[in-house]
C-alpha cells in the first residue's frame, strides 16, 4: 500500500496529463521521462528558488534573513505548494536526485547564507542557520495562531542573529 505522498509520485502520466488538461504526448515532449517531470516538480517545491533569489540581492545579515524568511513563508502560504513540499520531502528516499537537491539546500546553500549573514560558516553558524530553516518549516507545517508572519520572522531572526 502506498503512502499518500508516494501515490502522488506514482500517478500514471495519463492521469497527470488529464489533471493538467494537456495531452500525454505534450508532457513527454517537454519531459523525456516521467522521472524528469518529477524532478522538475520537486525542484519547484523546494525553497531553493527562494534562497537563490535572496542570495542574488546585494544584502546580508538581518536583511538577508528577512528576505529568506518572508519569501519562504509566502511561497508556502499556498496550500498546494505546502503539500507539494511535504510530498517532495517524503519522496526523497525513493528518488536519489531529490535527496541530492535537499542536501544542496541543507548543505551548500546553508553555508553560503551563514557566510553572508555571520561572516563565517563555522559549525555554530551552520547550526544557527539550520535552526532558522527548521523554524520556518515548523511555521509552514502548523501556522501558529495569534502570531503573524512578520512577527514570526522577526522573532526567529532575533533568536539566531547576534550583532558582532
C-alpha positions in Angstrom: 0.0 0.0 0.0 1.4 3.4 -1.0 1.6 6.3 1.4 -0.3 9.4 0.0 3.0 11.1 -0.8 4.3 8.1 -2.8 1.0 7.7 -4.5 1.4 11.3 -5.7 4.7 10.4 -7.4 3.4 7.1 -8.6 0.4 8.6 -10.6 0.4 7.5 -14.2 1.4 10.1 -16.8 -2.0 9.8 -18.4 -3.7 10.9 -15.1 -1.2 13.8 -14.7 -2.0 14.9 -18.3 -5.7 14.7 -17.7 -5.4 16.8 -14.4 -3.2 19.3 -16.2 -5.6 19.5 -19.2 -2.9 18.5 -21.7 -2.1 15.5 -23.8 0.3 12.8 -22.6 2.4 13.4 -25.7 2.9 17.1 -24.7 4.2 16.0 -21.3 6.7 13.7 -23.0 7.6 16.4 -25.5 9.0 18.5 -22.6 10.0 15.7 -20.2 11.6 12.7 -21.9 10.8 10.5 -18.9 8.4 10.7 -16.0 11.3 11.0 -13.6 12.4 14.2 -15.3 8.9 15.7 -14.6 9.1 14.5 -11.0 12.5 16.1 -10.5 11.3 19.4 -12.1 8.3 19.5 -9.8 10.5 18.6 -6.8 12.9 21.4 -7.7 10.0 23.9 -7.8 8.7 22.5 -4.4 11.9 23.0 -2.5 12.9 26.5 -1.3 16.0 26.6 -3.5 14.5 29.4 -5.6 13.7 31.4 -2.5 17.3 31.1 -1.3 18.9 31.8 -4.7 16.7 34.9 -5.2 17.7 36.4 -1.8 21.3 35.5 -2.3 21.3 37.2 -5.7 20.5 40.5 -4.0 23.1 42.8 -2.5 22.0 42.2 1.1 23.5 40.5 4.1 22.9 40.0 7.8 19.4 40.6 9.1 18.2 41.8 5.7 19.2 38.6 4.0 17.4 36.5 6.8 14.3 38.7 6.5 14.3 38.2 2.7 14.6 34.4 3.0 12.1 34.2 5.9 9.4 36.3 4.4 9.8 34.7 0.9 9.8 31.2 2.3 6.6 31.8 4.3 5.0 33.5 1.3 5.9 30.6 -1.1 4.3 28.0 1.2 1.3 30.1 2.2 -0.2 28.5 -0.9 -1.7 25.2 0.3 -0.7 23.4 -2.9 2.9 24.4 -2.5 2.9 23.4 1.1 1.5 19.9 0.2 4.0 19.6 -2.7 6.9 20.4 -0.3 5.7 17.6 2.0 5.3 15.2 -0.8 8.8 16.0 -2.1 10.4 15.6 1.3 8.8 12.3 1.8 9.8 11.1 -1.7 13.4 11.9 -1.2 14.2 8.4 0.0 12.8 7.0 -3.3 14.4 9.5 -5.6 18.2 10.0 -5.1 18.2 13.2 -7.1 15.6 14.7 -4.8 17.8 13.7 -1.9 20.7 15.4 -3.6 18.7 18.6 -4.1 17.8 18.5 -0.4 21.5 18.0 0.5 22.3 21.0 -1.6 19.8 23.3 0.1 20.7 22.0 3.6 24.5 21.9 2.9 26.0 24.2 0.3 23.3 26.9 0.4 23.1 27.0 4.3 26.9 27.6 4.3 26.6 30.4 1.7 23.9 32.0 3.8 25.9 31.6 7.1 28.9 33.3 5.4 26.7 36.2 4.2 24.9 36.6 7.4 27.6 36.0 10.0 30.8 36.5 8.1 31.9 32.9 8.5 30.4 29.4 8.0 31.7 27.7 11.1 29.8 25.0 13.0 28.0 27.4 15.3 26.7 29.5 12.4 25.6 26.4 10.4 23.6 25.3 13.4 22.0 28.8 13.6 21.0 28.6 10.0 19.6 25.2 10.4 17.6 26.4 13.4 16.3 29.3 11.3 15.1 27.0 8.5 13.7 24.5 10.9 11.6 27.3 12.5 10.4 28.4 9.0 9.4 24.8 8.2 7.6 24.5 11.5 5.6 27.7 10.8 4.6 26.4 7.4 3.6 23.0 8.7 1.5 24.4 11.5 0.8 28.1 11.4 0.6 29.4 14.9 -2.5 31.3 15.8 -2.1 34.9 17.1 1.4 35.2 15.5 1.6 36.9 12.1 4.3 36.1 9.5 6.3 39.3 10.0 6.4 39.0 13.8 7.4 35.3 13.5 10.2 36.0 11.0 11.5 38.9 13.1 11.5 36.8 16.3 13.4 33.8 14.7 15.9 36.3 13.3 16.5 37.8 16.7 17.0 34.3 18.1 19.6 33.2 15.5 21.3 36.6 14.7 23.6 38.2 17.1 25.3 41.5 16.4 29.1 41.3 16.1 
